[in-house]
């Protein structure tokens, strides 16, 4: 096996050394954050150093999923912390509940087992009806939430039946427009799912100060243009001056929305604007 460069993805999977648990369902989804081979790439084209579990053992198929849970429950099949402030969760839900879910809509997972109480707002990223699976980006601002999630199995799912992004419907209708997404914090990891929900992902440019390799890979596969810049009003204005955009999306906290609206007003720019719904996430609530 070739010596390879260790990257941040090394720490994402906590079960890669347990042969009875790998490959898991993420193989079928090409969504494994640990091994490039399980993402559909060439064997050993990986981003981590050590003994390759896929070379040492052979599987005919991924480990089978248990029967779907009942009621309004979501079973956490796989999950990993994805900075910043995101827990990427792959959950199994009952078929009846799956029919109620829509990508890019808001959802919450609740776990109550005294003395622990966990309430996690999040966004539905993708739905896999054949497997009764849904991928979620859960907002996890602290280590307590991630610690509890790593030790949880069944949680109560509470769909909100509304988009996590205000103006999403108009954004999807503007199929021919070029879109500029200004992102920070939790909103960064929503961009791949947003791009997949729009007619032309290759007409999206993302402004971001840093990007995790897992998110960067997904954006690259979708053809999304990424611009790594220091955040701020000057960077936003420079990008708007560089290229003609038809729509803007602010995926960040309430203060970012306000700063963007102020900048547009100061420069007399008139762009349709979609916003991450700050009311869904406690830390994004306006002061």
C-alpha positions as CSV (number, residue, x, y, z in Angstrom):
1,X,0.0,0.0,0.0
2,X,1.3,3.4,-0.9
3,X,2.3,5.9,1.8
4,X,-0.4,8.6,1.7
5,X,-0.9,12.0,3.3
6,X,-3.0,12.1,6.4
7,X,-5.8,14.6,6.3
8,X,-8.6,15.7,8.5
9,X,-10.8,12.9,7.3
10,X,-8.7,10.4,9.3
11,X,-10.7,11.0,12.4
12,X,-14.2,11.0,11.0
13,X,-15.0,7.3,11.1
14,X,-15.0,5.7,14.6
15,X,-15.7,2.1,13.4
16,X,-13.3,1.5,10.6
17,X,-11.3,-1.0,12.7
18,X,-14.3,-3.1,13.4
19,X,-14.6,-5.6,10.6
20,X,-18.2,-6.6,11.3
21,X,-19.3,-3.0,10.8
22,X,-17.5,-2.1,7.6
23,X,-18.4,-1.7,4.9
24,X,-21.6,0.0,6.2
25,X,-24.5,1.5,4.4
26,X,-22.4,4.5,3.4
27,X,-20.7,2.3,0.8
28,X,-24.0,2.0,-1.1
29,X,-24.4,5.8,-0.9
30,X,-20.8,6.6,-2.0
31,X,-20.7,8.7,1.2
32,X,-18.0,7.2,3.3
33,X,-15.9,10.0,4.8
34,X,-13.0,7.7,5.7
35,X,-12.0,5.6,2.6
36,X,-11.8,6.9,-0.9
37,X,-12.5,3.4,-2.3
38,X,-15.8,3.4,-0.5
39,X,-16.6,6.7,-2.2
40,X,-16.4,5.0,-5.6
41,X,-12.7,6.0,-6.3
42,X,-9.8,3.7,-7.2
43,X,-8.6,1.2,-4.6
44,X,-6.1,2.7,-2.2
45,X,-6.7,6.2,-3.6
46,X,-7.2,7.2,0.0
47,X,-6.5,10.2,2.2
48,X,-5.3,8.3,5.3
49,X,-2.3,6.3,6.5
50,X,-2.3,2.8,7.9
51,X,-3.5,-0.7,7.2
52,X,-6.3,-0.6,4.6
53,X,-9.3,-2.5,6.0
54,X,-10.6,-3.1,2.5
55,X,-7.5,-4.9,1.5
56,X,-7.3,-7.1,4.6
57,X,-10.9,-8.3,4.4
58,X,-13.4,-8.8,1.6
59,X,-17.1,-8.4,1.7
60,X,-19.7,-9.4,-0.8
61,X,-22.1,-6.6,0.3
62,X,-22.5,-3.9,2.9
63,X,-23.7,-4.9,6.4
64,X,-27.5,-5.3,6.3
65,X,-29.7,-2.7,7.9
66,X,-32.1,-3.6,10.7
67,X,-35.9,-3.3,10.2
68,X,-37.0,0.4,10.1
69,X,-38.1,1.8,13.5
70,X,-41.8,2.5,14.2
71,X,-43.8,5.6,15.0
72,X,-41.9,8.9,14.7
73,X,-38.5,7.4,15.5
74,X,-35.2,7.9,13.7
75,X,-32.5,5.3,14.1
76,X,-29.0,6.8,13.8
77,X,-27.1,4.3,11.5
78,X,-24.0,6.3,11.0
79,X,-22.9,9.8,12.0
80,X,-19.8,11.9,12.2
81,X,-18.9,15.5,13.3
82,X,-18.2,17.7,10.3
83,X,-16.7,21.1,11.2
84,X,-17.9,23.7,11.6
85,X,-20.8,23.0,14.0
86,X,-22.3,20.1,12.0
87,X,-23.1,16.5,12.8
88,X,-23.7,14.6,9.6
89,X,-26.3,11.9,10.5
90,X,-27.5,9.1,8.3
91,X,-30.8,8.0,9.9
92,X,-33.3,5.2,9.2
93,X,-36.9,6.2,9.5
94,X,-40.3,4.5,9.0
95,X,-41.6,4.6,5.4
96,X,-44.6,6.6,6.5
97,X,-42.4,9.3,8.0
98,X,-40.0,9.2,5.0
99,X,-43.0,10.3,2.8
100,X,-43.3,13.5,4.9
101,X,-39.7,14.6,4.4
102,X,-38.4,17.0,1.8
103,X,-34.8,17.8,1.0
104,X,-33.7,21.3,2.4
105,X,-36.6,21.4,4.8
106,X,-36.0,21.8,8.6
107,X,-36.2,18.9,11.1
108,X,-35.3,18.3,14.7
109,X,-34.1,15.2,16.5
110,X,-35.0,14.8,20.2
111,X,-33.5,12.4,22.7
112,X,-34.9,12.4,26.2
113,X,-33.5,9.9,28.7
114,X,-33.1,11.6,32.1
115,X,-30.9,13.2,33.1
116,X,-29.9,13.7,29.5
117,X,-32.1,15.8,27.1
118,X,-30.9,16.4,23.6
119,X,-32.7,18.7,21.1
120,X,-31.0,19.1,17.8
121,X,-32.3,21.3,15.0
122,X,-31.1,20.4,11.5
123,X,-31.7,20.3,7.8
124,X,-32.7,17.4,5.6
125,X,-30.0,16.9,3.0
126,X,-30.9,13.9,0.9
127,X,-33.5,11.1,1.0
128,X,-32.8,7.5,0.0
129,X,-36.3,5.9,-0.3
130,X,-35.0,2.4,-1.3
131,X,-33.2,2.2,2.1
132,X,-35.6,4.2,4.2
133,X,-32.7,6.5,4.9
134,X,-32.3,10.2,5.2
135,X,-29.1,12.3,5.6
136,X,-29.3,15.2,8.0
137,X,-27.0,18.1,8.8
138,X,-27.6,18.6,12.6
139,X,-26.6,21.8,14.2
140,X,-24.1,20.9,17.0
141,X,-22.4,24.0,18.5
142,X,-20.9,22.2,21.4
143,X,-19.1,19.0,22.3
144,X,-21.9,17.8,24.5
145,X,-24.3,17.3,21.6
146,X,-21.7,15.3,19.6
147,X,-20.9,13.2,22.6
148,X,-24.5,12.3,23.2
149,X,-25.1,11.6,19.5
150,X,-22.2,9.2,19.4
151,X,-23.9,7.2,22.2
152,X,-27.5,7.5,20.9
153,X,-29.5,5.1,18.8
154,X,-33.2,6.0,18.6
155,X,-34.3,9.6,18.6
156,X,-37.7,11.2,18.0
157,X,-37.9,13.0,14.6
158,X,-39.9,16.2,14.4
159,X,-40.2,17.5,10.8
160,X,-40.9,21.3,10.6
161,X,-42.6,21.1,7.1
162,X,-40.9,24.3,5.9
163,X,-37.7,25.1,4.1
164,X,-34.6,25.8,6.1
165,X,-33.8,28.5,3.6
166,X,-36.2,31.4,3.2
167,X,-36.8,32.0,-0.5
168,X,-35.8,28.5,-1.6
169,X,-38.8,28.1,-3.9
170,X,-37.9,31.3,-5.8
171,X,-34.3,30.2,-6.0
172,X,-35.2,26.9,-7.5
173,X,-37.5,28.7,-10.1
174,X,-34.6,31.0,-11.3
175,X,-33.1,28.1,-13.3
176,X,-31.0,30.3,-15.7
177,X,-29.5,32.6,-13.1
178,X,-26.0,32.4,-11.7
179,X,-26.1,32.1,-7.9
180,X,-23.7,33.5,-5.3
181,X,-23.8,31.7,-2.0
182,X,-22.2,33.5,1.0
183,X,-21.5,31.0,3.7
184,X,-20.2,30.8,7.2
185,X,-20.4,28.4,10.2
186,X,-23.1,25.7,10.0
187,X,-24.3,27.0,6.6
188,X,-21.1,25.9,4.9
189,X,-22.1,22.2,5.0
190,X,-25.6,22.9,3.6
191,X,-24.2,24.0,0.2
192,X,-23.8,20.5,-1.4
193,X,-27.5,19.6,-0.7
194,X,-28.6,23.1,-1.9
195,X,-26.6,22.8,-5.1
196,X,-28.2,19.3,-5.7
197,X,-31.7,20.9,-5.2
198,X,-31.1,23.6,-7.9
199,X,-31.4,23.0,-11.6
200,X,-27.8,24.0,-12.5
201,X,-25.2,23.3,-9.7
202,X,-22.5,24.4,-12.1
203,X,-23.9,28.0,-12.0
204,X,-23.3,28.4,-8.3
205,X,-20.3,30.1,-6.7
206,X,-19.6,29.7,-3.0
207,X,-17.7,32.2,-0.9
208,X,-16.2,30.6,2.1
209,X,-13.2,31.2,4.4
210,X,-12.4,27.5,4.8
211,X,-13.8,24.2,3.6
212,X,-13.6,20.6,5.0
213,X,-12.2,18.0,2.6
214,X,-15.5,16.0,2.8
215,X,-17.6,19.1,1.8
216,X,-15.1,20.2,-0.8
217,X,-15.2,16.8,-2.5
218,X,-19.0,16.9,-2.7
219,X,-19.0,20.4,-4.2
220,X,-16.3,19.3,-6.7
221,X,-18.5,16.4,-7.9
222,X,-21.4,18.7,-8.4
223,X,-19.3,21.2,-10.4
224,X,-19.8,24.1,-7.9
225,X,-17.2,26.9,-8.1
226,X,-15.6,27.5,-4.7
227,X,-13.8,30.8,-3.8
228,X,-11.8,30.7,-0.6
229,X,-11.7,34.3,0.8
230,X,-11.7,36.0,4.1
231,X,-15.4,36.8,5.0
232,X,-16.7,40.3,5.0
233,X,-18.5,43.0,3.1
234,X,-15.5,43.9,0.9
235,X,-15.1,40.3,-0.3
236,X,-18.8,40.1,-1.1
237,X,-18.8,43.4,-3.0
238,X,-15.6,42.4,-4.9
239,X,-17.3,39.1,-6.0
240,X,-20.4,40.9,-7.1
241,X,-18.3,43.4,-9.1
242,X,-16.3,40.5,-10.7
243,X,-19.3,38.7,-12.2
244,X,-23.0,39.2,-12.9
245,X,-25.1,37.2,-10.4
246,X,-28.9,36.9,-10.6
247,X,-29.5,35.6,-7.1
248,X,-27.7,35.7,-3.7
249,X,-28.0,33.2,-0.8
250,X,-26.8,34.0,2.7
251,X,-26.1,30.7,4.6
252,X,-24.9,32.0,7.9
253,X,-26.1,33.7,11.2
254,X,-28.5,36.6,11.4
255,X,-25.8,39.2,11.7
256,X,-24.4,38.0,8.3
257,X,-27.9,38.5,6.7
258,X,-28.0,42.1,8.1
259,X,-24.6,43.0,6.9
260,X,-25.3,41.7,3.4
261,X,-28.6,43.6,3.2
262,X,-26.8,46.8,4.4
263,X,-24.0,46.3,1.8
264,X,-26.5,45.8,-1.0
265,X,-28.4,49.0,0.1
266,X,-25.2,51.1,0.3
267,X,-24.1,50.2,-3.2
268,X,-27.7,50.3,-4.6
269,X,-27.6,46.7,-5.7
270,X,-30.8,44.9,-6.4
271,X,-30.5,41.1,-6.1
272,X,-33.1,38.6,-5.1
273,X,-31.9,37.2,-1.7
274,X,-32.5,33.9,0.0
275,X,-31.6,33.4,3.6
276,X,-30.9,30.6,6.0
277,X,-33.9,30.7,8.5
278,X,-32.2,32.0,11.6
279,X,-35.2,31.2,13.8
280,X,-34.5,27.4,13.4
281,X,-31.2,27.6,15.2
282,X,-30.8,29.0,18.7
283,X,-27.4,30.6,18.2
284,X,-28.6,32.3,15.0
285,X,-31.5,34.1,16.8
286,X,-31.2,37.9,16.6
287,X,-30.2,39.6,19.8
